[in-house]
């Protein structure tokens, strides 16, 4: 009995669902008078509704907006590391004991400033000896040359040439002695900031030992990778926006100074270098930067994403002409937030439906109930913010 009840109940549910979706079959409605009467009333109502639609009496309320043309700002983002425009490890050219240290960590120095002096007593003596020998060689040559000019026949051209050679050798010996003496003083190769060092007076250093590192940080190079699709944006001197977590909220202006001549076959990226002016000394070599490249297209049609509708043959928007709706097929080019840039032949200022398009059919009468100005204002503010970022320099 219980099983029979379950079967009857399930059958009743199926019959009810059928009637709701497809109505009462004609044979059954004819056999039952009140169902036939209800069906006639429904048919009459449907006919009345159809006549109303045919007369155009039904109007769909929608939100309208004028089609705007705006440029799309394409943004390419990457992460890069900063290096000094010039950097070097200062090496000792010769061995010796340190007699003077004139450097400190983070000290800014000029080109040629003394960093370290080594014991140079032996080199000073060698230079004095070489100078004395040069003076003697010059005196001998001048005396011999004077005798020859006075007609002394014992002074031959060969002997005069020998004395001239001795003088030249003595001059070269002086030059070599000066070079050896100069090696005992280690100087800054260029203007920059010194790194850490452990050199103290009395230390014995060897040739090629690293004395200190030096970085010219007035200009920094940011090295980063860009995807293959962005190569059309690469141009020497092109502006790049750079920001670093060390100075949150600040945007530093940079420009592209170099990029690789080929795309990496593994990563499908190209290496790029951009230069940042750091004359105020805020930025350090080794910092991480988030870089952005902005590229504005020509003005093109832009609509809110709510204006789009989709069908089997693609995307479209609804256009209102003389109070009637007409679907216009379009191609989506770009998206950002709630805005979409499209390809269409519609002129700027064309009235389009931005909300309520799901209720429309071809030729539907429409009535505008408001303008979608707030969303467009927000979009304009976003575009203005991007433009300000592009023009913003370090402050």
C-alpha positions in Angstrom: 0.0 0.0 0.0 2.8 2.3 0.9 4.5 1.6 -2.4 1.3 2.3 -4.4 0.9 5.6 -2.7 4.5 6.7 -3.6 3.8 5.8 -7.3 0.6 7.8 -7.4 2.2 10.8 -5.7 5.1 10.8 -8.2 2.7 10.5 -11.1 0.7 13.5 -9.8 3.9 15.6 -9.6 4.8 14.7 -13.2 1.3 15.6 -14.5 1.4 18.9 -12.6 4.8 19.8 -14.1 3.6 19.0 -17.6 0.4 21.1 -17.2 2.4 24.1 -15.9 4.9 24.0 -18.8 2.8 22.8 -21.7 -0.8 23.4 -20.6 -3.8 21.0 -20.6 -4.0 18.8 -23.7 -6.7 19.7 -26.1 -8.7 16.5 -25.7 -8.8 16.7 -21.9 -9.7 20.4 -21.9 -12.6 19.7 -24.3 -13.8 16.9 -22.1 -13.8 19.1 -19.0 -15.8 22.3 -19.6 -14.3 24.5 -16.9 -10.8 23.8 -18.3 -12.0 24.6 -21.8 -13.3 27.9 -20.5 -10.1 28.7 -18.7 -8.1 27.9 -21.9 -10.3 30.1 -24.0 -9.7 33.0 -21.5 -6.0 32.4 -21.6 -6.0 32.4 -25.4 -8.0 35.6 -25.4 -5.5 37.2 -23.0 -2.6 36.1 -25.1 -4.2 37.5 -28.2 -4.9 40.7 -26.5 -1.2 41.0 -25.4 -0.1 40.2 -28.9 -2.3 42.9 -30.4 -0.9 45.4 -27.8 2.6 44.6 -28.8 1.7 44.8 -32.5 0.3 48.3 -31.9 3.6 49.2 -30.2 1.9 50.0 -27.0 4.6 48.3 -24.8 7.7 50.4 -23.9 10.8 49.0 -22.3 12.5 51.2 -19.7 16.3 51.2 -20.1 19.3 53.4 -19.1 20.8 55.3 -22.1 24.1 56.8 -22.7 26.0 58.6 -25.6 28.7 56.5 -27.2 32.1 58.0 -26.3 35.5 57.8 -28.0 38.4 57.5 -25.6 42.0 56.3 -25.9 42.9 53.1 -24.2 46.0 53.1 -22.0 47.8 49.8 -22.3 50.0 49.1 -19.2 52.9 46.7 -19.2 54.3 45.9 -15.8 57.5 44.2 -14.7 59.8 43.8 -11.8 63.5 45.0 -12.0 66.6 45.4 -9.9 68.7 48.6 -9.7 72.4 48.8 -10.3 74.8 51.8 -10.2 75.5 53.6 -13.4 79.2 52.9 -12.7 80.5 50.6 -10.0 83.9 49.0 -9.4 86.1 47.1 -6.9 89.2 49.2 -6.1 92.2 46.8 -6.2 95.7 47.2 -5.0 98.2 47.2 -7.9 101.2 46.3 -5.7 102.0 44.7 -2.4 102.9 46.8 0.7 102.1 47.8 4.2 99.4 50.4 4.8 100.6 53.7 6.3 97.4 55.8 5.9 93.7 55.1 5.5 91.6 58.0 4.3 88.3 56.3 3.6 85.2 55.4 5.5 82.1 53.4 4.7 79.4 55.3 2.8 81.8 58.2 2.3 81.2 60.2 -0.9 84.5 60.9 -2.7 85.5 62.7 -5.9 87.6 61.2 -8.7 91.3 61.1 -7.7 90.7 61.3 -3.9 93.3 59.4 -1.9 91.8 56.2 -0.3 94.9 54.3 1.0 98.7 55.0 1.1 101.3 52.2 1.3 104.8 52.4 2.5 106.7 54.2 -0.3 110.2 54.8 1.1 111.9 52.4 -1.3 110.1 53.9 -4.3 111.0 57.4 -3.2 114.7 56.4 -3.1 114.5 54.7 -6.5 113.0 57.8 -8.0 115.7 60.1 -6.5 118.4 57.8 -7.9 116.8 57.7 -11.3 116.5 61.5 -11.4 120.2 61.8 -10.5 121.3 59.4 -13.2 119.1 61.3 -15.7 120.7 64.6 -14.7 124.2 63.1 -15.1 123.3 61.6 -18.5 121.9 65.0 -19.7 125.0 66.8 -18.5 127.3 64.4 -20.3 125.3 64.7 -23.5 125.2 68.5 -23.4 129.0 68.7 -22.8 129.8 66.4 -25.6 127.4 68.1 -27.9 129.0 71.5 -27.0 132.5 70.2 -27.8 131.3 68.9 -31.2 129.7 72.3 -32.0 133.0 74.0 -31.1 134.8 71.9 -33.8 136.4 69.2 -31.6 137.1 66.4 -34.0 137.5 63.7 -31.4 133.7 63.8 -30.7 132.2 61.6 -33.4 128.5 61.3 -34.3 128.5 57.7 -33.0 129.7 58.7 -29.6 127.2 61.6 -29.5 124.4 59.1 -30.3 125.5 56.8 -27.6 125.3 59.6 -25.0 121.9 60.5 -26.3 120.7 56.9 -25.9 122.0 57.0 -22.3 120.0 60.1 -21.6 116.8 58.6 -23.0 117.3 55.5 -20.9 117.7 57.6 -17.8 114.5 59.6 -18.6 112.6 56.3 -19.0 114.0 55.0 -15.7 112.6 58.2 -14.0 109.2 57.5 -15.5 109.2 53.9 -14.3 110.2 55.0 -10.8 107.4 57.6 -10.8 104.8 54.9 -11.8 106.0 52.6 -9.0 105.8 55.4 -6.5 102.3 56.3 -7.7 101.1 52.7 -7.2 101.7 53.1 -3.5 98.8 55.6 -3.4 95.4 54.1 -4.1 92.9 56.7 -5.4 89.2 56.8 -6.2 88.7 55.9 -9.9 85.6 58.1 -10.2 83.1 60.1 -8.2 80.9 57.8 -6.0 80.1 56.4 -2.6 82.3 53.9 -0.8 81.2 50.6 0.6 82.4 48.7 3.6 86.1 48.0 4.1 88.3 46.4 6.7 91.6 48.1 5.9 93.6 49.4 8.8 97.0 51.1 9.2 99.7 48.5 9.5 97.9 45.9 7.4 99.9 44.1 4.8 98.1 43.8 1.5 99.0 42.0 -1.7 98.6 42.9 -5.3 95.0 42.4 -6.6 93.5 42.5 -3.1 90.1 44.3 -3.0 90.5 47.6 -1.0 86.9 48.9 -1.2 83.9 49.0 -3.6 82.7 52.2 -5.1 79.4 53.1 -6.7 78.3 56.1 -8.7 74.7 56.3 -7.5 73.8 59.7 -9.0 72.3 57.6 -11.8 70.8 54.1 -11.4 70.1 51.5 -14.0 66.9 49.4 -13.6 67.2 46.0 -15.4 63.9 44.2 -16.1 62.3 41.8 -18.6 59.3 42.6 -20.9 57.1 40.0 -22.7 57.4 39.6 -26.4 54.0 41.3 -27.1 55.5 44.6 -25.8 58.4 45.0 -28.2 56.5 47.5 -30.2 56.6 49.8 -27.2 60.4 49.7 -26.9 62.1 52.9 -27.9 65.2 54.7 -26.6 64.2 57.6 -24.4 60.7 56.2 -23.8 59.3 57.2 -20.3 59.1 54.4 -17.7 57.3 54.8 -14.3 59.2 53.1 -11.4 58.2 52.6 -7.8 59.9 50.8 -4.9 58.5 49.5 -1.6 61.2 51.6 0.2 59.2 54.8 -0.8 55.6 53.6 -1.0 53.4 56.0 -2.9 56.2 57.7 -4.9 56.6 57.3 -8.6 60.1 57.9 -10.1 60.6 58.9 -13.7 62.9 56.8 -15.8 63.7 56.4 -19.4 64.8 53.5 -21.5 68.5 53.6 -22.4 69.1 50.2 -23.9 67.4 46.9 -24.7 68.6 43.5 -26.0 68.7 42.7 -29.7 66.9 39.4 -29.4 64.1 37.6 -27.5 65.0 34.9 -25.1 63.9 31.6 -26.6 63.0 30.1 -23.2 61.2 32.9 -21.4 60.0 34.8 -24.5 61.1 38.0 -23.0 63.5 40.8 -23.8 65.9 42.5 -21.4 65.5 46.2 -21.0 67.5 48.9 -19.1 66.0 52.2 -17.9 67.9 55.1 -16.2 66.7 56.9 -13.1 68.1 60.2 -12.0 69.2 59.8 -8.3 71.0 63.1 -7.8 69.2 63.5 -4.4 70.7 60.2 -3.3 67.4 58.6 -2.1 67.8 55.4 -4.1 70.3 52.6 -3.5 71.9 50.2 -5.8 70.3 46.8 -5.5 66.7 48.1 -4.8 63.7 46.3 -6.3 61.5 48.3 -8.6 58.1 47.8 -10.1 58.2 49.4 -13.5 55.3 50.3 -15.8 55.2 51.3 -19.5 52.1 53.2 -20.6 50.9 53.3 -24.2 47.9 55.3 -25.4 46.0 54.2 -28.4 44.0 56.4 -30.8 40.6 57.4 -29.5 38.2 54.5 -30.0 34.6 53.6 -29.0 34.3 52.9 -25.3 31.2 51.5 -23.5 30.4 50.1 -20.0 30.6 46.4 -19.7 26.9 46.3 -18.9 26.1 47.5 -22.4 27.4 44.3 -24.0 25.1 41.4 -24.9 26.1 38.1 -26.4 24.5 35.9 -29.0 25.5 32.9 -31.1 27.1 35.1 -33.7 29.1 37.2 -31.2 29.0 40.4 -29.1 26.8 43.4 -29.7 25.3 46.5 -28.2 21.8 48.0 -28.5 21.4 51.3 -30.4 18.4 53.5 -30.0 17.1 55.4 -33.1 13.8 57.1 -33.2 12.8 55.4 -30.0 13.4 51.9 -31.4 16.1 49.5 -30.3 18.5 48.0 -32.9 21.2 45.5 -32.2 24.7 46.5 -33.5 27.3 43.7 -33.7 30.7 44.8 -32.3 34.2 43.4 -31.6 35.7 43.7 -28.2 39.3 45.1 -28.2 40.2 45.8 -24.6 38.8 45.6 -21.1 39.7 47.5 -17.9 37.5 47.4 -14.9 33.9 48.1 -15.9 34.9 49.6 -19.3 35.2 48.0 -22.7 36.8 49.4 -25.8 35.2 48.1 -29.0 35.4 48.1 -32.8 32.3 49.6 -34.5 31.4 52.0 -37.2 29.0 53.9 -35.0 29.8 57.6 -34.7 30.5 59.3 -31.5 27.4 60.5 -29.6 25.2 57.6 -30.8 22.6 56.7 -28.1 23.2 53.3 -26.7 21.6 51.1 -24.0 23.8 50.5 -21.1 21.4 48.9 -18.7 18.3 46.8 -19.3 19.4 45.4 -22.6 18.4 41.8 -21.6 14.7 42.8 -22.1 15.1 44.1 -25.6 14.1 42.6 -29.0 14.8 44.0 -32.4 12.5 47.0 -33.0 11.5 47.3 -29.3 10.2 50.6 -28.2 12.4 52.0 -25.5 12.2 54.8 -22.9 15.3 56.2 -21.1 14.9 56.4 -17.4 18.3 57.8 -16.5 21.9 58.4 -17.5 24.8 56.2 -16.5 27.0 59.1 -15.6 28.6 58.0 -12.3 30.4 55.0 -13.9 31.7 57.0 -16.7 32.9 59.7 -14.3 34.8 57.0 -12.4 36.3 55.7 -15.6 37.4 59.2 -16.6 39.0 59.6 -13.2 41.0 56.4 -13.7 42.2 57.6 -17.0 43.2 60.9 -15.5 45.1 59.2 -12.7 47.1 57.1 -15.3 48.0 60.3 -17.2 49.1 62.0 -14.0 51.3 59.0 -13.2 52.9 59.3 -16.6 53.7 62.9 -16.1 54.8 62.7 -12.5 58.5 63.2 -11.7 60.3 62.6 -8.4 59.6 65.2 -5.7 
